[in-house]
Amino acid sequence: MSHDPNCLFCKIVDRRIPAKLVHSDEMTIAFEDINPQAPTHILIIPNKHISDIQSMKEGDRELIGHLFFVARNLAGTRGLDKGGYRLVINNGRDAGQAIFHIHLHLLSGRAFAWPPG
């Protein structure tokens, strides 16, 4: 599995930096965002380092799809599916990506506006 030794999220995957984990499996981990933008704000990341959407390879399809199934399962077990939730992937600096390790935001617990940001 590829990791970037300078990547904050790779350090969390490797358990070199602590995070409040809410899910872990052989492909992904999920943890609470340290700067939440909603009452529930969970980051779901692949254990494999992928910088952004443009860096995905054909072989990453299952892994990226798995992120969404983890989000669905977390939302269901927490009852977030009742009122709704938002899933977001920011891709690139201008889109708000701050950590260049692809990640899915699971946000819920308040009403969201459209269009976002």
C-alpha positions in Angstrom: 0.0 0.0 0.0 1.4 3.4 -1.0 1.8 6.0 1.7 3.3 9.5 1.6 5.5 10.0 4.7 4.7 13.7 4.8 0.9 13.3 4.5 -1.1 14.1 7.6 -3.8 11.5 6.7 -1.2 8.8 6.0 0.2 9.4 9.5 -3.3 8.9 10.9 -3.7 5.7 8.9 -0.4 4.5 10.3 -1.5 5.6 13.8 1.4 7.9 14.1 -1.0 10.8 14.8 -4.1 10.2 16.9 -7.6 10.7 15.7 -11.0 9.9 17.1 -11.7 6.8 14.9 -15.3 5.8 14.2 -14.5 3.1 11.6 -11.6 1.1 10.4 -11.3 -1.8 7.9 -8.7 -3.2 5.5 -9.4 -0.4 3.0 -10.4 2.7 4.9 -10.6 4.5 8.1 -13.1 7.2 9.3 -12.6 9.7 12.0 -14.2 12.9 13.4 -13.0 16.1 11.8 -11.0 18.3 14.2 -12.6 21.4 12.7 -16.3 20.3 12.3 -18.5 22.2 9.9 -21.7 20.5 11.2 -22.7 18.7 14.3 -21.6 15.5 12.6 -18.5 15.8 10.5 -16.7 12.6 9.7 -13.8 12.2 7.3 -13.6 8.9 5.4 -10.3 8.2 3.8 -8.7 5.3 1.9 -5.7 3.7 3.6 -3.9 4.0 0.3 -2.5 7.4 -0.5 -4.3 9.0 -3.4 -3.7 12.7 -3.6 -6.8 13.8 -5.4 -9.4 12.6 -7.9 -7.1 13.3 -10.9 -4.6 10.9 -9.3 -7.0 7.9 -9.1 -6.1 4.9 -11.2 -8.4 2.4 -12.9 -7.7 -0.1 -10.2 -9.0 2.4 -7.5 -12.6 2.0 -8.5 -13.5 -0.5 -5.8 -11.6 1.5 -3.1 -13.3 4.8 -4.0 -16.7 3.1 -4.2 -16.0 1.6 -0.7 -15.7 5.1 0.7 -19.4 5.7 -0.2 -20.5 2.4 1.3 -18.7 3.3 4.5 -20.5 6.7 4.5 -23.8 5.0 4.0 -23.2 2.5 6.8 -22.0 5.2 9.2 -25.0 7.4 8.4 -27.4 4.5 8.9 -26.0 3.4 12.2 -26.0 6.9 13.5 -29.5 7.6 12.3 -28.4 10.4 9.9 -30.3 8.9 7.1 -33.6 10.0 8.7 -33.0 13.7 8.3 -30.4 13.6 5.6 -26.7 14.1 5.2 -24.3 15.6 2.7 -21.2 13.9 1.2 -18.5 16.1 -0.2 -15.2 15.6 -1.9 -13.1 18.7 -2.5 -10.7 18.4 -5.4 -7.9 20.9 -5.6 -7.0 24.1 -3.7 -9.6 26.3 -5.4 -12.3 23.7 -4.3 -11.2 23.8 -0.7 -9.0 20.7 -0.6 -6.5 21.3 2.3 -5.1 17.8 2.7 -4.0 16.2 -0.5 -5.1 12.7 0.4 -8.5 12.0 -1.1 -11.2 12.1 1.5 -15.0 12.1 1.8 -16.7 14.4 4.2 -19.9 13.1 5.8 -21.8 16.1 7.2 -25.1 16.1 9.0 -27.1 17.5 11.9 -28.1 20.9 10.4 -29.7 22.2 7.3 -27.4 23.0 4.4 -27.7 25.7 1.8 -27.5 25.3 -1.9 -25.4 26.2 -3.8 -22.6 25.3 -1.3 -19.7 27.6 -0.5 
